[in-house]
Amino acid sequence: MSVSPVPAVDLGVFVERLRASGCVFAEDEAELIVGTARDAAEVAAMVEQRVAGLPLEYVVGWASFCGLRIGVDAGVFIPRRRTEFLVAEAVKVTAPRDVVVDLGCGSGALGAAVAAEREVSLYAADIEPAAVRCARRNLAPYGGTVYGGDLFAALPARLRGAVDVLLANVPYVPTDEIRLLPPEARLYEPHVTLDGGPDGLATLRRVAAGAVEWLAPGGHLFVEMSEWQAPVAHAVMTECGLDAEIVTDDDLGATVVHGIRPGAGRAAGTRGG
């Protein structure tokens, strides 16, 4: 198997350029850029983009997520490492041939990661056209179908009451706190992918309200929240008719709220291996 040659560059020069601009992991970033670029000129251009503040994932065009290389276009939400915990929890209850929906999918990273572990019928939706285009590329290897539109309204009616696993990494940053986010998120990622309304739970409330109608009996909903928001999200799911639990991962600093539609469906309330 042939390997593309690494561009002939002085890596140290670029490391110093990145470090001077404030990049904490300058060596790692320089190596990623060199490994992605096609020639020395492109390396230099990518380094300048990074120095100017563009997120590294936009510079190289991909993000590492659950061991996968997920394509990420400018203007599309960048998958976070902590969200790998949500995927791990979802995989536990996902069986072959399950109907899996990645709602508000962004790049489609969650759906791709679950489909890489289980052979499923995969669907996704996002309101942002750039995200839809990006997710279609990322989910094509898994036979995934991506729709454009607002949450459940984007999905075909035939999925109503048939979804086994619903992944919904919806915005949960309170509006007034967006200004406190790191510049890479605040300045470059679309605010619609970050802004969760006054308390950060506006979109979650909409998802929870529709989940009982769209989930199959025994179907699962997974959302990511901050630790302080999780009890409120748990209460929202319960009020909407779901059985709910909060699960955490201290190593990743991740909190997931897991809802289950009551009923006699496959693996209702159980966790598989």
ZAGU-295652 format. One record per residue (C-alpha): residue number from 1; residue in one letter; x, y, z. Coordinates in pm, 1 decimal, decimal comma. Layout:
N
<site><num>NUM</num><residu>a</residu><east>X</east><north>Y</north><up>Z</up></site>
...
This chain:
273
<site><num>1</num><residu>m</residu><east>0,0</east><north>0,0</north><up>0,0</up></site>
<site><num>2</num><residu>s</residu><east>145,5</east><north>334,1</north><up>-100,2</up></site>
<site><num>3</num><residu>v</residu><east>167,3</east><north>613,7</north><up>156,1</up></site>
<site><num>4</num><residu>s</residu><east>154,6</east><north>980,0</north><up>61,5</up></site>
<site><num>5</num><residu>p</residu><east>492,0</east><north>1142,1</north><up>129,3</up></site>
<site><num>6</num><residu>v</residu><east>505,1</east><north>1389,4</north><up>415,7</up></site>
<site><num>7</num><residu>p</residu><east>574,1</east><north>1740,3</north><up>281,6</up></site>
<site><num>8</num><residu>a</residu><east>936,7</east><north>1845,0</north><up>323,1</up></site>
<site><num>9</num><residu>v</residu><east>905,4</east><north>2114,0</north><up>590,9</up></site>
<site><num>10</num><residu>d</residu><east>1091,1</east><north>2232,2</north><up>896,8</up></site>
<site><num>11</num><residu>l</residu><east>842,3</east><north>2114,0</north><up>1158,5</up></site>
<site><num>12</num><residu>g</residu><east>1016,0</east><north>2309,9</north><up>1433,5</up></site>
<site><num>13</num><residu>v</residu><east>944,7</east><north>2640,9</north><up>1263,7</up></site>
<site><num>14</num><residu>f</residu><east>574,4</east><north>2568,7</north><up>1251,4</up></site>
<site><num>15</num><residu>v</residu><east>568,8</east><north>2439,5</north><up>1607,5</up></site>
<site><num>16</num><residu>e</residu><east>717,8</east><north>2766,3</north><up>1728,0</up></site>
<site><num>17</num><residu>r</residu><east>472,7</east><north>2966,7</north><up>1517,5</up></site>
<site><num>18</num><residu>l</residu><east>179,8</east><north>2778,1</north><up>1667,6</up></site>
<site><num>19</num><residu>r</residu><east>316,1</east><north>2795,0</north><up>2021,2</up></site>
<site><num>20</num><residu>a</residu><east>367,6</east><north>3171,7</north><up>1994,8</up></site>
<site><num>21</num><residu>s</residu><east>3,4</east><north>3211,6</north><up>1895,2</up></site>
<site><num>22</num><residu>g</residu><east>-111,9</east><north>3032,6</north><up>2211,0</up></site>
<site><num>23</num><residu>c</residu><east>-161,4</east><north>2673,1</north><up>2089,6</up></site>
<site><num>24</num><residu>v</residu><east>-104,1</east><north>2457,5</north><up>2397,1</up></site>
<site><num>25</num><residu>f</residu><east>-47,4</east><north>2138,8</north><up>2197,7</up></site>
<site><num>26</num><residu>a</residu><east>163,7</east><north>2297,9</north><up>1925,2</up></site>
<site><num>27</num><residu>e</residu><east>369,4</east><north>1986,4</north><up>1848,7</up></site>
<site><num>28</num><residu>d</residu><east>64,6</east><north>1763,8</north><up>1808,0</up></site>
<site><num>29</num><residu>e</residu><east>-116,4</east><north>2020,7</north><up>1596,6</up></site>
<site><num>30</num><residu>a</residu><east>184,0</east><north>2072,5</north><up>1370,9</up></site>
<site><num>31</num><residu>e</residu><east>211,5</east><north>1698,4</north><up>1313,3</up></site>
<site><num>32</num><residu>l</residu><east>-160,2</east><north>1674,2</north><up>1227,1</up></site>
<site><num>33</num><residu>i</residu><east>-130,1</east><north>1960,0</north><up>981,7</up></site>
<site><num>34</num><residu>v</residu><east>179,2</east><north>1814,4</north><up>816,1</up></site>
<site><num>35</num><residu>g</residu><east>12,7</east><north>1473,2</north><up>797,5</up></site>
<site><num>36</num><residu>t</residu><east>-294,1</east><north>1621,2</north><up>629,7</up></site>
<site><num>37</num><residu>a</residu><east>-143,6</east><north>1875,0</north><up>389,0</up></site>
<site><num>38</num><residu>r</residu><east>-52,9</east><north>1781,1</north><up>34,5</up></site>
<site><num>39</num><residu>d</residu><east>257,0</east><north>1998,4</north><up>7,7</up></site>
<site><num>40</num><residu>a</residu><east>470,7</east><north>2247,7</north><up>196,0</up></site>
<site><num>41</num><residu>a</residu><east>271,8</east><north>2545,1</north><up>69,6</up></site>
<site><num>42</num><residu>e</residu><east>-47,9</east><north>2396,5</north><up>207,1</up></site>
<site><num>43</num><residu>v</residu><east>121,9</east><north>2329,8</north><up>541,1</up></site>
<site><num>44</num><residu>a</residu><east>217,8</east><north>2695,8</north><up>563,2</up></site>
<site><num>45</num><residu>a</residu><east>-133,8</east><north>2808,8</north><up>470,1</up></site>
<site><num>46</num><residu>m</residu><east>-291,3</east><north>2575,7</north><up>727,8</up></site>
<site><num>47</num><residu>v</residu><east>-55,7</east><north>2697,6</north><up>999,8</up></site>
<site><num>48</num><residu>e</residu><east>-150,1</east><north>3057,2</north><up>923,4</up></site>
<site><num>49</num><residu>q</residu><east>-519,6</east><north>2969,8</north><up>946,0</up></site>
<site><num>50</num><residu>r</residu><east>-460,9</east><north>2807,7</north><up>1283,0</up></site>
<site><num>51</num><residu>v</residu><east>-254,4</east><north>3101,4</north><up>1406,8</up></site>
<site><num>52</num><residu>a</residu><east>-542,4</east><north>3329,7</north><up>1307,3</up></site>
<site><num>53</num><residu>g</residu><east>-767,6</east><north>3131,5</north><up>1541,9</up></site>
<site><num>54</num><residu>l</residu><east>-951,5</east><north>2893,8</north><up>1309,2</up></site>
<site><num>55</num><residu>p</residu><east>-1032,4</east><north>2568,2</north><up>1496,0</up></site>
<site><num>56</num><residu>l</residu><east>-786,4</east><north>2292,0</north><up>1411,4</up></site>
<site><num>57</num><residu>e</residu><east>-1067,1</east><north>2065,3</north><up>1288,1</up></site>
<site><num>58</num><residu>y</residu><east>-1169,9</east><north>2324,4</north><up>1029,6</up></site>
<site><num>59</num><residu>v</residu><east>-806,7</east><north>2372,0</north><up>927,1</up></site>
<site><num>60</num><residu>v</residu><east>-744,4</east><north>2002,4</north><up>856,9</up></site>
<site><num>61</num><residu>g</residu><east>-1104,7</east><north>1924,0</north><up>758,7</up></site>
<site><num>62</num><residu>w</residu><east>-1169,2</east><north>1642,8</north><up>1005,2</up></site>
<site><num>63</num><residu>a</residu><east>-1204,5</east><north>1551,9</north><up>1370,9</up></site>
<site><num>64</num><residu>s</residu><east>-1107,5</east><north>1234,8</north><up>1554,8</up></site>
<site><num>65</num><residu>f</residu><east>-1413,7</east><north>1083,1</north><up>1723,1</up></site>
<site><num>66</num><residu>c</residu><east>-1452,9</east><north>732,3</north><up>1865,2</up></site>
<site><num>67</num><residu>g</residu><east>-1154,7</east><north>619,9</north><up>1660,7</up></site>
<site><num>68</num><residu>l</residu><east>-1307,0</east><north>751,1</north><up>1337,7</up></site>
<site><num>69</num><residu>r</residu><east>-1193,3</east><north>1036,9</north><up>1114,8</up></site>
<site><num>70</num><residu>i</residu><east>-1508,3</east><north>1248,0</north><up>1081,6</up></site>
<site><num>71</num><residu>g</residu><east>-1512,7</east><north>1507,9</north><up>806,1</up></site>
<site><num>72</num><residu>v</residu><east>-1591,2</east><north>1854,2</north><up>943,2</up></site>
<site><num>73</num><residu>d</residu><east>-1661,9</east><north>2152,3</north><up>719,5</up></site>
<site><num>74</num><residu>a</residu><east>-1636,3</east><north>2514,0</north><up>829,5</up></site>
<site><num>75</num><residu>g</residu><east>-1962,6</east><north>2620,6</north><up>990,0</up></site>
<site><num>76</num><residu>v</residu><east>-2046,7</east><north>2270,3</north><up>1116,3</up></site>
<site><num>77</num><residu>f</residu><east>-2044,8</east><north>2182,0</north><up>1486,8</up></site>
<site><num>78</num><residu>i</residu><east>-1721,4</east><north>2008,8</north><up>1585,7</up></site>
<site><num>79</num><residu>p</residu><east>-1774,9</east><north>1680,2</north><up>1776,8</up></site>
<site><num>80</num><residu>r</residu><east>-1628,7</east><north>1686,0</north><up>2127,3</up></site>
<site><num>81</num><residu>r</residu><east>-1437,5</east><north>1402,0</north><up>2285,1</up></site>
<site><num>82</num><residu>r</residu><east>-1666,4</east><north>1399,8</north><up>2590,8</up></site>
<site><num>83</num><residu>t</residu><east>-1956,6</east><north>1306,3</north><up>2362,7</up></site>
<site><num>84</num><residu>e</residu><east>-1788,3</east><north>970,2</north><up>2303,5</up></site>
<site><num>85</num><residu>f</residu><east>-1945,7</east><north>872,1</north><up>2636,5</up></site>
<site><num>86</num><residu>l</residu><east>-2294,3</east><north>925,7</north><up>2491,2</up></site>
<site><num>87</num><residu>v</residu><east>-2202,7</east><north>695,7</north><up>2203,0</up></site>
<site><num>88</num><residu>a</residu><east>-2067,9</east><north>430,4</north><up>2439,5</up></site>
<site><num>89</num><residu>e</residu><east>-2392,4</east><north>436,3</north><up>2638,9</up></site>
<site><num>90</num><residu>a</residu><east>-2602,9</east><north>414,8</north><up>2322,2</up></site>
<site><num>91</num><residu>v</residu><east>-2402,2</east><north>121,5</north><up>2183,7</up></site>
<site><num>92</num><residu>k</residu><east>-2482,0</east><north>-76,9</north><up>2500,2</up></site>
<site><num>93</num><residu>v</residu><east>-2851,5</east><north>-86,4</north><up>2412,0</up></site>
<site><num>94</num><residu>t</residu><east>-2825,6</east><north>-96,9</north><up>2031,4</up></site>
<site><num>95</num><residu>a</residu><east>-2891,2</east><north>-427,0</north><up>1854,5</up></site>
<site><num>96</num><residu>p</residu><east>-2832,1</east><north>-523,1</north><up>1490,3</up></site>
<site><num>97</num><residu>r</residu><east>-3098,9</east><north>-389,0</north><up>1253,5</up></site>
<site><num>98</num><residu>d</residu><east>-3219,1</east><north>-130,9</north><up>1506,8</up></site>
<site><num>99</num><residu>v</residu><east>-3350,3</east><north>197,8</north><up>1371,7</up></site>
<site><num>100</num><residu>v</residu><east>-3110,0</east><north>466,6</north><up>1491,7</up></site>
<site><num>101</num><residu>v</residu><east>-3170,7</east><north>840,6</north><up>1445,5</up></site>
<site><num>102</num><residu>d</residu><east>-2907,2</east><north>1109,9</north><up>1498,5</up></site>
<site><num>103</num><residu>l</residu><east>-3122,9</east><north>1420,0</north><up>1554,5</up></site>
<site><num>104</num><residu>g</residu><east>-2955,7</east><north>1757,8</north><up>1516,8</up></site>
<site><num>105</num><residu>c</residu><east>-2670,6</east><north>1555,4</north><up>1375,5</up></site>
<site><num>106</num><residu>g</residu><east>-2416,1</east><north>1819,6</north><up>1278,8</up></site>
<site><num>107</num><residu>s</residu><east>-2136,7</east><north>1626,5</north><up>1108,1</up></site>
<site><num>108</num><residu>g</residu><east>-2315,9</east><north>1297,4</north><up>1176,9</up></site>
<site><num>109</num><residu>a</residu><east>-2039,9</east><north>1188,6</north><up>1414,9</up></site>
<site><num>110</num><residu>l</residu><east>-2271,2</east><north>1019,1</north><up>1666,5</up></site>
<site><num>111</num><residu>g</residu><east>-2459,4</east><north>820,2</north><up>1406,2</up></site>
<site><num>112</num><residu>a</residu><east>-2137,9</east><north>716,1</north><up>1233,7</up></site>
<site><num>113</num><residu>a</residu><east>-1981,2</east><north>603,1</north><up>1561,1</up></site>
<site><num>114</num><residu>v</residu><east>-2281,1</east><north>388,4</north><up>1656,9</up></site>
<site><num>115</num><residu>a</residu><east>-2308,0</east><north>243,7</north><up>1306,1</up></site>
<site><num>116</num><residu>a</residu><east>-1937,9</east><north>155,7</north><up>1314,5</up></site>
<site><num>117</num><residu>e</residu><east>-2012,0</east><north>-67,3</north><up>1615,1</up></site>
<site><num>118</num><residu>r</residu><east>-2352,9</east><north>-207,6</north><up>1517,1</up></site>
<site><num>119</num><residu>e</residu><east>-2514,1</east><north>-280,9</north><up>1179,7</up></site>
<site><num>120</num><residu>v</residu><east>-2820,2</east><north>-56,5</north><up>1199,6</up></site>
<site><num>121</num><residu>s</residu><east>-3073,1</east><north>132,2</north><up>989,2</up></site>
<site><num>122</num><residu>l</residu><east>-2933,7</east><north>482,1</north><up>1023,3</up></site>
<site><num>123</num><residu>y</residu><east>-3109,4</east><north>816,4</north><up>976,7</up></site>
<site><num>124</num><residu>a</residu><east>-3006,2</east><north>1170,0</north><up>1066,0</up></site>
<site><num>125</num><residu>a</residu><east>-3140,5</east><north>1523,5</north><up>1044,1</up></site>
<site><num>126</num><residu>d</residu><east>-3019,1</east><north>1879,0</north><up>1089,1</up></site>
<site><num>127</num><residu>i</residu><east>-3162,3</east><north>2222,8</north><up>1023,1</up></site>
<site><num>128</num><residu>e</residu><east>-2832,8</east><north>2361,4</north><up>888,3</up></site>
<site><num>129</num><residu>p</residu><east>-2771,8</east><north>2291,2</north><up>514,9</up></site>
<site><num>130</num><residu>a</residu><east>-2393,7</east><north>2282,4</north><up>567,6</up></site>
<site><num>131</num><residu>a</residu><east>-2436,5</east><north>2015,2</north><up>833,2</up></site>
<site><num>132</num><residu>v</residu><east>-2666,9</east><north>1809,5</north><up>610,6</up></site>
<site><num>133</num><residu>r</residu><east>-2407,3</east><north>1809,6</north><up>330,8</up></site>
<site><num>134</num><residu>c</residu><east>-2128,9</east><north>1716,3</north><up>571,1</up></site>
<site><num>135</num><residu>a</residu><east>-2328,5</east><north>1441,0</north><up>742,7</up></site>
<site><num>136</num><residu>r</residu><east>-2427,4</east><north>1286,6</north><up>410,0</up></site>
<site><num>137</num><residu>r</residu><east>-2060,6</east><north>1231,0</north><up>329,1</up></site>
<site><num>138</num><residu>n</residu><east>-1980,7</east><north>1092,5</north><up>672,7</up></site>
<site><num>139</num><residu>l</residu><east>-2279,4</east><north>858,3</north><up>688,8</up></site>
<site><num>140</num><residu>a</residu><east>-2265,4</east><north>731,6</north><up>330,2</up></site>
<site><num>141</num><residu>p</residu><east>-2030,7</east><north>441,1</north><up>421,9</up></site>
<site><num>142</num><residu>y</residu><east>-2295,4</east><north>316,2</north><up>667,0</up></site>
<site><num>143</num><residu>g</residu><east>-2589,8</east><north>353,8</north><up>431,6</up></site>
<site><num>144</num><residu>g</residu><east>-2723,4</east><north>642,7</north><up>637,8</up></site>
<site><num>145</num><residu>t</residu><east>-2991,9</east><north>879,5</north><up>511,0</up></site>
<site><num>146</num><residu>v</residu><east>-2973,8</east><north>1247,1</north><up>612,6</up></site>
<site><num>147</num><residu>y</residu><east>-3267,5</east><north>1489,0</north><up>603,0</up></site>
<site><num>148</num><residu>g</residu><east>-3274,7</east><north>1866,6</north><up>622,6</up></site>
<site><num>149</num><residu>g</residu><east>-3521,5</east><north>2024,5</north><up>862,1</up></site>
<site><num>150</num><residu>d</residu><east>-3610,9</east><north>2110,8</north><up>1219,2</up></site>
<site><num>151</num><residu>l</residu><east>-3580,1</east><north>1811,0</north><up>1453,1</up></site>
<site><num>152</num><residu>f</residu><east>-3863,6</east><north>1555,4</north><up>1410,1</up></site>
<site><num>153</num><residu>a</residu><east>-4026,1</east><north>1758,4</north><up>1132,3</up></site>
<site><num>154</num><residu>a</residu><east>-3737,7</east><north>1654,2</north><up>906,9</up></site>
<site><num>155</num><residu>l</residu><east>-3800,9</east><north>1281,8</north><up>948,3</up></site>
<site><num>156</num><residu>p</residu><east>-4027,7</east><north>1067,3</north><up>727,3</up></site>
<site><num>157</num><residu>a</residu><east>-4360,3</east><north>973,8</north><up>887,0</up></site>
<site><num>158</num><residu>r</residu><east>-4279,0</east><north>601,6</north><up>857,6</up></site>
<site><num>159</num><residu>l</residu><east>-4025,5</east><north>639,8</north><up>1140,0</up></site>
<site><num>160</num><residu>r</residu><east>-4292,2</east><north>761,4</north><up>1382,9</up></site>
<site><num>161</num><residu>g</residu><east>-4310,3</east><north>507,0</north><up>1665,0</up></site>
<site><num>162</num><residu>a</residu><east>-4032,0</east><north>298,8</north><up>1510,0</up></site>
<site><num>163</num><residu>v</residu><east>-3709,2</east><north>454,8</north><up>1641,3</up></site>
<site><num>164</num><residu>d</residu><east>-3512,2</east><north>219,3</north><up>1866,3</up></site>
<site><num>165</num><residu>v</residu><east>-3227,9</east><north>456,1</north><up>1955,4</up></site>
<site><num>166</num><residu>l</residu><east>-3253,2</east><north>834,8</north><up>1936,0</up></site>
<site><num>167</num><residu>l</residu><east>-2927,2</east><north>1028,4</north><up>1965,5</up></site>
<site><num>168</num><residu>a</residu><east>-2984,5</east><north>1398,9</north><up>2029,2</up></site>
<site><num>169</num><residu>n</residu><east>-2674,3</east><north>1599,2</north><up>2114,7</up></site>
<site><num>170</num><residu>v</residu><east>-2876,2</east><north>1920,7</north><up>2103,1</up></site>
<site><num>171</num><residu>p</residu><east>-2753,1</east><north>2267,2</north><up>2208,3</up></site>
<site><num>172</num><residu>y</residu><east>-2743,4</east><north>2311,7</north><up>2585,2</up></site>
<site><num>173</num><residu>v</residu><east>-2540,7</east><north>2627,7</north><up>2649,2</up></site>
<site><num>174</num><residu>p</residu><east>-2758,4</east><north>2897,8</north><up>2813,2</up></site>
<site><num>175</num><residu>t</residu><east>-2782,5</east><north>3199,8</north><up>2585,1</up></site>
<site><num>176</num><residu>d</residu><east>-2612,4</east><north>3436,6</north><up>2830,7</up></site>
<site><num>177</num><residu>e</residu><east>-2318,4</east><north>3199,0</north><up>2869,0</up></site>
<site><num>178</num><residu>i</residu><east>-2224,5</east><north>3176,0</north><up>2501,0</up></site>
<site><num>179</num><residu>r</residu><east>-2006,6</east><north>3484,4</north><up>2550,5</up></site>
<site><num>180</num><residu>l</residu><east>-1801,6</east><north>3282,4</north><up>2801,6</up></site>
<site><num>181</num><residu>l</residu><east>-1717,9</east><north>3001,7</north><up>2558,2</up></site>
<site><num>182</num><residu>p</residu><east>-1367,2</east><north>2967,9</north><up>2413,3</up></site>
<site><num>183</num><residu>p</residu><east>-1321,5</east><north>3188,8</north><up>2104,1</up></site>
<site><num>184</num><residu>e</residu><east>-1287,7</east><north>2883,6</north><up>1877,8</up></site>
<site><num>185</num><residu>a</residu><east>-1648,8</east><north>2787,6</north><up>1954,2</up></site>
<site><num>186</num><residu>r</residu><east>-1796,4</east><north>3133,9</north><up>2008,5</up></site>
<site><num>187</num><residu>l</residu><east>-1653,2</east><north>3290,7</north><up>1693,6</up></site>
<site><num>188</num><residu>y</residu><east>-1657,4</east><north>3005,2</north><up>1444,5</up></site>
<site><num>189</num><residu>e</residu><east>-1929,3</east><north>2751,9</north><up>1523,8</up></site>
<site><num>190</num><residu>p</residu><east>-2288,7</east><north>2845,5</north><up>1435,3</up></site>
<site><num>191</num><residu>h</residu><east>-2472,0</east><north>2976,3</north><up>1743,0</up></site>
<site><num>192</num><residu>v</residu><east>-2773,0</east><north>2762,7</north><up>1653,5</up></site>
<site><num>193</num><residu>t</residu><east>-2557,7</east><north>2460,7</north><up>1744,3</up></site>
<site><num>194</num><residu>l</residu><east>-2466,4</east><north>2608,0</north><up>2083,2</up></site>
<site><num>195</num><residu>d</residu><east>-2758,8</east><north>2819,1</north><up>2205,0</up></site>
<site><num>196</num><residu>g</residu><east>-2997,0</east><north>2621,0</north><up>2425,9</up></site>
<site><num>197</num><residu>g</residu><east>-3212,1</east><north>2916,7</north><up>2528,9</up></site>
<site><num>198</num><residu>p</residu><east>-3234,9</east><north>3089,6</north><up>2868,7</up></site>
<site><num>199</num><residu>d</residu><east>-3151,6</east><north>2781,0</north><up>3076,5</up></site>
<site><num>200</num><residu>g</residu><east>-2991,1</east><north>2574,6</north><up>2799,7</up></site>
<site><num>201</num><residu>l</residu><east>-3278,4</east><north>2325,3</north><up>2786,9</up></site>
<site><num>202</num><residu>a</residu><east>-3511,4</east><north>2476,1</north><up>2527,3</up></site>
<site><num>203</num><residu>t</residu><east>-3423,6</east><north>2230,5</north><up>2250,4</up></site>
<site><num>204</num><residu>l</residu><east>-3409,6</east><north>1937,4</north><up>2492,1</up></site>
<site><num>205</num><residu>r</residu><east>-3768,7</east><north>2011,7</north><up>2595,1</up></site>
<site><num>206</num><residu>r</residu><east>-3878,7</east><north>1993,3</north><up>2231,3</up></site>
<site><num>207</num><residu>v</residu><east>-3694,5</east><north>1665,0</north><up>2177,0</up></site>
<site><num>208</num><residu>a</residu><east>-3833,5</east><north>1508,8</north><up>2493,8</up></site>
<site><num>209</num><residu>a</residu><east>-4187,5</east><north>1619,4</north><up>2407,2</up></site>
<site><num>210</num><residu>g</residu><east>-4169,4</east><north>1439,3</north><up>2071,4</up></site>
<site><num>211</num><residu>a</residu><east>-3968,7</east><north>1138,3</north><up>2182,9</up></site>
<site><num>212</num><residu>v</residu><east>-4260,0</east><north>928,6</north><up>2311,4</up></site>
<site><num>213</num><residu>e</residu><east>-4433,5</east><north>965,2</north><up>1976,3</up></site>
<site><num>214</num><residu>w</residu><east>-4126,6</east><north>876,3</north><up>1769,4</up></site>
<site><num>215</num><residu>l</residu><east>-3962,9</east><north>609,3</north><up>1982,5</up></site>
<site><num>216</num><residu>a</residu><east>-4067,7</east><north>248,5</north><up>1955,3</up></site>
<site><num>217</num><residu>p</residu><east>-4192,7</east><north>89,8</north><up>2279,5</up></site>
<site><num>218</num><residu>g</residu><east>-3878,2</east><north>30,3</north><up>2484,6</up></site>
<site><num>219</num><residu>g</residu><east>-3687,3</east><north>277,3</north><up>2263,8</up></site>
<site><num>220</num><residu>h</residu><east>-3402,3</east><north>486,0</north><up>2402,0</up></site>
<site><num>221</num><residu>l</residu><east>-3322,3</east><north>858,0</north><up>2397,9</up></site>
<site><num>222</num><residu>f</residu><east>-2972,3</east><north>983,4</north><up>2478,1</up></site>
<site><num>223</num><residu>v</residu><east>-2882,3</east><north>1348,8</north><up>2534,6</up></site>
<site><num>224</num><residu>e</residu><east>-2571,9</east><north>1518,7</north><up>2671,5</up></site>
<site><num>225</num><residu>m</residu><east>-2604,9</east><north>1784,7</north><up>2941,0</up></site>
<site><num>226</num><residu>s</residu><east>-2387,9</east><north>1965,2</north><up>3192,6</up></site>
<site><num>227</num><residu>e</residu><east>-2381,3</east><north>1816,4</north><up>3540,6</up></site>
<site><num>228</num><residu>w</residu><east>-2595,0</east><north>2094,9</north><up>3688,2</up></site>
<site><num>229</num><residu>q</residu><east>-2854,0</east><north>2073,8</north><up>3409,3</up></site>
<site><num>230</num><residu>a</residu><east>-2893,7</east><north>1696,1</north><up>3423,6</up></site>
<site><num>231</num><residu>p</residu><east>-3146,7</east><north>1681,9</north><up>3710,1</up></site>
<site><num>232</num><residu>v</residu><east>-3370,9</east><north>1929,2</north><up>3529,4</up></site>
<site><num>233</num><residu>a</residu><east>-3335,3</east><north>1735,4</north><up>3202,2</up></site>
<site><num>234</num><residu>h</residu><east>-3421,3</east><north>1417,5</north><up>3394,4</up></site>
<site><num>235</num><residu>a</residu><east>-3738,0</east><north>1583,9</north><up>3526,3</up></site>
<site><num>236</num><residu>v</residu><east>-3829,0</east><north>1705,6</north><up>3175,7</up></site>
<site><num>237</num><residu>m</residu><east>-3802,1</east><north>1352,5</north><up>3035,4</up></site>
<site><num>238</num><residu>t</residu><east>-4008,2</east><north>1211,3</north><up>3319,5</up></site>
<site><num>239</num><residu>e</residu><east>-4280,0</east><north>1472,1</north><up>3269,0</up></site>
<site><num>240</num><residu>c</residu><east>-4289,4</east><north>1376,0</north><up>2900,6</up></site>
<site><num>241</num><residu>g</residu><east>-4358,4</east><north>1012,2</north><up>2985,4</up></site>
<site><num>242</num><residu>l</residu><east>-4010,1</east><north>862,7</north><up>2967,6</up></site>
<site><num>243</num><residu>d</residu><east>-3832,9</east><north>656,9</north><up>3230,9</up></site>
<site><num>244</num><residu>a</residu><east>-3504,1</east><north>839,6</north><up>3286,0</up></site>
<site><num>245</num><residu>e</residu><east>-3162,2</east><north>802,3</north><up>3443,5</up></site>
<site><num>246</num><residu>i</residu><east>-2847,3</east><north>1013,2</north><up>3468,5</up></site>
<site><num>247</num><residu>v</residu><east>-2510,3</east><north>853,8</north><up>3389,8</up></site>
<site><num>248</num><residu>t</residu><east>-2168,3</east><north>1015,8</north><up>3416,2</up></site>
<site><num>249</num><residu>d</residu><east>-1806,2</east><north>960,5</north><up>3320,7</up></site>
<site><num>250</num><residu>d</residu><east>-1559,1</east><north>1143,7</north><up>3543,6</up></site>
<site><num>251</num><residu>d</residu><east>-1262,2</east><north>1082,5</north><up>3313,6</up></site>
<site><num>252</num><residu>l</residu><east>-1431,1</east><north>1256,0</north><up>3020,3</up></site>
<site><num>253</num><residu>g</residu><east>-1623,1</east><north>1502,9</north><up>3234,4</up></site>
<site><num>254</num><residu>a</residu><east>-1938,7</east><north>1387,9</north><up>3057,4</up></site>
<site><num>255</num><residu>t</residu><east>-2298,1</east><north>1366,5</north><up>3173,6</up></site>
<site><num>256</num><residu>v</residu><east>-2570,1</east><north>1187,8</north><up>2975,3</up></site>
<site><num>257</num><residu>v</residu><east>-2941,1</east><north>1171,1</north><up>3043,6</up></site>
<site><num>258</num><residu>h</residu><east>-3095,0</east><north>847,9</north><up>2916,3</up></site>
<site><num>259</num><residu>g</residu><east>-3468,5</east><north>819,3</north><up>2862,3</up></site>
<site><num>260</num><residu>i</residu><east>-3665,4</east><north>505,3</north><up>2780,0</up></site>
<site><num>261</num><residu>r</residu><east>-4014,6</east><north>491,7</north><up>2636,1</up></site>
<site><num>262</num><residu>p</residu><east>-4214,7</east><north>250,5</north><up>2854,0</up></site>
<site><num>263</num><residu>g</residu><east>-4350,7</east><north>-52,1</north><up>2676,3</up></site>
<site><num>264</num><residu>a</residu><east>-4287,9</east><north>-411,2</north><up>2582,8</up></site>
<site><num>265</num><residu>g</residu><east>-4040,4</east><north>-341,6</north><up>2305,7</up></site>
<site><num>266</num><residu>r</residu><east>-3711,6</east><north>-520,2</north><up>2250,8</up></site>
<site><num>267</num><residu>a</residu><east>-3468,9</east><north>-468,3</north><up>2539,8</up></site>
<site><num>268</num><residu>a</residu><east>-3691,5</east><north>-215,1</north><up>2711,3</up></site>
<site><num>269</num><residu>g</residu><east>-3499,4</east><north>-84,4</north><up>3008,8</up></site>
<site><num>270</num><residu>t</residu><east>-3215,2</east><north>-331,3</north><up>2961,8</up></site>
<site><num>271</num><residu>r</residu><east>-2852,3</east><north>-292,6</north><up>2868,7</up></site>
<site><num>272</num><residu>g</residu><east>-2683,2</east><north>-529,6</north><up>2629,7</up></site>
<site><num>273</num><residu>g</residu><east>-2318,3</east><north>-615,5</north><up>2593,5</up></site>
